């Protein structure tokens, strides 16, 4: 495992299980040799517990992140759950990807039909390649932003509201272990949630600023307006 770490979670579980089995027998003999006649029933149990803790620790260290892949049937169902649960009115979905990044655009294209199957309208029923002013990674959820940017103040930004559609689209991605980020774009029309697919993050499940916002605002009502970054 050290020389060639497993690349999938299934392989990792198999390697960890094999390591536990291979080390269990020698460890019991070491315990027996050390304690000799003093060995009691609890000592093998404690040895196995220690080995289990070591295995879990190694597993935590080498546990591979989820990589982008075609959603499975189970993942599609989980993704669509919060989308189908929302009744009208639903905002229109716009799906974009980084222009020139074919693999990202191919990945994004899968979600056109997934949103449509859930009863949502996708603009032009296709993915639109775009060039971003500020390159980013991961999946971004854009809403129309209002306000004025101050080029002399790096902390200035546009304002964008939380809507039911925005939160349910976020929940859809979270259901398949993807944490999206959010930002504001003054060029987006009202009533549109723009889902932008940029290059893959090293770990798509890692918390984003949007994740932290939601943790802080769980008790807030829909429609709360907060400042968000602009593109």
HUFENVEN-V202296 format. One record per backbone hydrogen bond with DSSP energy under -0.5 kcal/mol. NH is the residue of the N-H (numbers start at 0). CO is the residue of the C=O. E is the energy in kcal/mol with one decimal. If there is no record, write none. Layout:
nh=(NH,NH)
co=(CO,CO)
e=(E,E)
This chain:
nh=(11,12,13,14,15,16,17,18,19,20,21,22,23,24,25,26,27,28,29,30,31,32,33,34,35,37,38,42,43,44,45,46,47,48,49,50,51,52,53,54,55,56,57,58,59,60,61,62,75,76,77,78,79,80,81,83,84,85,91,92,93,94,95,95,96,97,98,100,101,104,105,106,107,108,109,109,110,111,112,113,114,115,116,117,118,119,122,124,125,127,128,129,131,134,137,139,140,141,141,142,144,145,150,152,153,155,157,158,159,161,166,167,168,169,170,171,172,173,174,175,176,177,178,179,180,182,183,184,187,191,192,193,193,194,194,195,195,196,196,197,197,198,203,205,211,212,213,214,215,216,219,222,223,225,225,227,230)
co=(7,8,9,10,11,12,13,14,15,16,17,18,19,20,21,22,23,24,25,26,27,28,29,30,31,34,35,39,39,40,41,42,43,44,45,46,47,48,49,50,51,52,53,54,55,56,57,58,71,72,73,74,75,76,77,79,80,81,190,120,192,125,93,194,127,196,129,97,99,100,101,102,103,104,105,106,107,108,108,109,110,111,112,113,115,114,92,121,122,94,126,96,129,132,198,195,180,139,193,182,184,158,148,149,151,152,227,145,225,223,162,163,164,165,166,167,168,169,170,172,173,172,203,177,138,140,228,142,184,188,91,141,191,93,192,139,193,95,194,137,195,135,65,202,207,208,209,210,211,212,216,161,220,159,223,157,183)
e=(-2.0,-2.2,-2.1,-2.5,-2.5,-2.5,-2.4,-2.4,-2.3,-2.2,-2.6,-2.2,-1.7,-0.9,-0.6,-2.0,-2.1,-1.7,-2.2,-2.5,-2.3,-2.5,-2.4,-2.5,-2.0,-2.8,-1.4,-1.0,-0.8,-1.0,-2.7,-2.4,-2.5,-2.2,-2.4,-2.3,-2.6,-2.3,-2.3,-2.5,-2.4,-2.3,-2.5,-2.6,-2.5,-1.7,-2.2,-1.3,-2.6,-1.9,-2.2,-2.7,-2.3,-1.3,-0.6,-3.0,-1.7,-0.8,-2.4,-3.0,-2.4,-0.5,-0.5,-2.6,-1.4,-1.4,-2.9,-1.9,-0.9,-2.0,-2.4,-2.0,-2.5,-2.0,-0.7,-0.9,-1.7,-1.2,-0.6,-1.0,-2.3,-1.8,-3.0,-1.2,-1.8,-2.3,-3.1,-1.9,-1.3,-2.4,-0.6,-2.9,-0.5,-0.6,-3.4,-2.8,-2.4,-0.6,-3.3,-1.5,-0.7,-2.3,-0.7,-2.1,-0.5,-1.7,-0.7,-3.3,-1.7,-1.8,-2.3,-2.2,-2.3,-2.2,-2.4,-2.0,-1.7,-2.5,-2.1,-1.3,-2.0,-1.9,-3.0,-0.8,-2.7,-1.9,-3.2,-2.3,-1.4,-0.8,-2.9,-2.5,-0.6,-3.8,-0.6,-3.1,-0.7,-2.5,-0.5,-2.7,-0.7,-0.7,-0.7,-1.7,-2.0,-2.5,-2.4,-1.8,-1.6,-1.6,-1.7,-0.9,-1.3,-1.4,-0.5,-2.1,-1.2)
